Amino acid sequence: MAPPSSLAAPLPPPLPDVDEPSSDDHRTGQSSGKISVRRKPRPENAPPPKTKTWVVKGLKAEEIVKRTGRKIKVTWDDFCHGSNSKELSSMLTHDVGHIIRDEISMVAATWGDTTEDEQKKLPTKLVIFYEFDVDDKLMWKWLDDKAKNAYKNWKCTINTIRKENPGKIPEEFEHQLDEWKWLLKHFESNGFTRRSAANKSNWDKKTLHHHTGARPFIYNAKN
């Protein structure tokens, strides 16, 4: 993934002070007979979901930019081999995954196989809230690796939902039927099934995992 030629994206407009109401479907993870790749149905007797907080004093990148009036500066850390703080690492991982799920076409076997136009969407979206050095090749390589993992994990999640709900179309693809048909064919191809079986076998052999969620252990070691 190449950095954009210009990082001079304007600051986003201020957010409204009054929170917009969310639908009950979004809060409960339930939808009227539909399946969703993002949301798993909650049992009727399940307790209400906990309110999820975000890193950097519980704020998302958009809210931080709104309150401070400036973008979030991201620089490379040689010790951590990533962004300059563990909070930024977690927040960028979250935002990269969000962009992959919402903006990027899945009509490709891997992130590296997506078109240049698709890959440009990632830095174009990130620079709305983050400030990067366009010449920092290590930082852009790190972001590209995050995108590779996010693309692979999102495709894995889609395949899991497909197998759990045969014959049904997730609501995320109701208006992207060509993309959904391509994915069905891709998931049933010999190449995909072989790689999937090999990856599962390798994962089962692991005894130690080097991440605590989206945050590598190295950030805890630095502190």
N, C-alpha and C positions, 0 to 999 in steps of 0.2 A: 504494500500500500504506500503510494507516494504522498508526501504532504502536499496540501494545496499550494498553489503559486502565491496566494495572498492569504494572510490570517487576519485581515482587518475587517472581521465581521462586526457589525454594530451591536451594541448592547441590546438585549431584548426589551420590549416595552414593560413598564411596571405591571406587576400582577395585581388583581383586585384584592382589596383588604378583606373582603367578605368571602369566606370559603364557599365554593359552589357545592350544592348538594350532590351526593353520589347516589347512584341507584342502589336499590336493595340487592339486585343481582350481583353488583360489584363487591359489596360488602360481605355477602354470604357465600359467594362462589357458586351460586345456583343460577340457572337460566331455564327458561320455559321449554323443557324437553330437548334443549340443544346441548351439544358437547363443546367444550372449549379446551384448547391446548394449554392455555394459561391457568385456568381455574378448575380445580377438582371439586366435584359436588360434596357439600358437607352434610353429614347425617342430620336428621331433623332434631335429634336430642343433643347435638354437639353444643358445647359452650360457645359464646360469641368469640370471634377471632380477636387475638390481641392486636392492639394498635402498633404497627411497625414503625420504628424510629429509624432515622438515617444518620450516617456518620456526620462528623463536623457539627457537634451540638444538635444532632437530630434533624438537620436541614438537608434538603436536596440542593443540587448545584444551582437550579433555577432560583430557589429562595435565597441562597447565599448571595448571588449576583444582585438580586433585587434589593437586599438589605444593605449591601456594602457599596453598590454602585460601580463595581469594577469586576472584571473577570477573575477567575481563579487561576493563578499562575502555577504552571506545572513544569518542573525541571527534573533532570535525570539525577539519580542517586547511585553512585558507583558501588557503594556497600550493599545496597538492597537490590541492585540490578533492576531498578524500576523507578516509579515516581518518587518524589522527595518526601513522602510521608505515608504512613499506613492508612490514614483516613482518605487521602487522595487515591491510593491504590484501590481501596474498596469502592469508592464513589465512581471512579472511572470504569472499573469492571462492571458495575451496575449499569452505568449509562451506555457503555459499549454494547452490552447485552440487550438493552432496551432498543437501541438503534437497529441492531441486527434483526430483532423480532418484528419491529414495526415498519422498517424502511427497506430492507434488503430482500431481493428476490431469492427464493430457495431453489431456483432452477439451475443448480450447479452441484456437482458432487462435493466440492469443498470450497472454502472461502477463496483459496487461490485460483479456483476455476471460474469465479464470478467475473463479470465484465469490468473494465476499468471504470465505466460510469457508475456501476453499482458500488465499487470500492470507494469512489470519491465521495459518496454520500456520508460515509463515516466521519472523515475529518471536517466536512462541511457542517455537519450537525454539532460536532464537539466544540468547534471554535466559537459557537454562539455563547457558551458559558465558560470555556477554558482558554487560557492564554499559553500557547506553545511557542518554542523557538523553531522556526521553519527549518533551520540547519541542524537541529538536534536529531541525528540519524538514529541514535540508540533509543531515544524516546519514541520515535515513530515505529521503529522495529518492535518495541515492547507493545505498543498499541496494536500493531498488526498481529502479534501473537495472541493478544486478548481477543481480537476479532475472530481468529481461526478457532479458538476454543469455544467462543460464544456461538459461532455458526454451527460447529459440530454438535454442541450440546442441544441447541434448539432443534436441529434435525433429529437428534436422538429422542427428544421429548415428543416431537410430532409422530415419530414412528411408534413410540410406546402407546400413545393415545389411539393411533390407527389400529393397533393390534387389540386393544381393549374394547374398541367400538367398531367392529367390522361392518362395513357398508354405510357408515355414517360419515358426514363431512363436518369437520370442526367449523365453528362459526367464523374463525379467522380466515377461512378459505371459501366461504360461501359466494363471494364475489370475485374469486380468483380460481375458477374451476380449471383453467388450463394449467395453472401451477400445481393444483392438487392432483390432476391426472398425471402430470410429469412425476410428482413425488411417488405416487402409487407404483408407477412403472419402475422408478429408481429403487424403491425399497424392495422390490421383488427380483431385481437383477442379480445375477450370480456374483458380480463383483462386490456389490454391497453386502450381500449375505455372508460372503467369505470374510470380508473385513470386519463385519459386525461380530462374527463368531470368534475371530482371532483377537479382537479387542476385548471381548468379554473374558476370554481365557486368560489374557495377560493381566486384566484387572483383578481377577480372582486370585492370582498368584501374589499380589501385593500384600505385604505385611505392615508396611508403614506408608502413610500418606503425608505428603510434604506441604499440605495446605490446611489451614483452619477456615473452612468455607472459601471465600474468594481472596483471603489474605494469606500470603506466604508466611512461613515461620520466620523468615529472615527479618521481617519487620519487628517481631517480638524480640529477636536476638539483639537487634540494634538498640532497643530500649533497655 
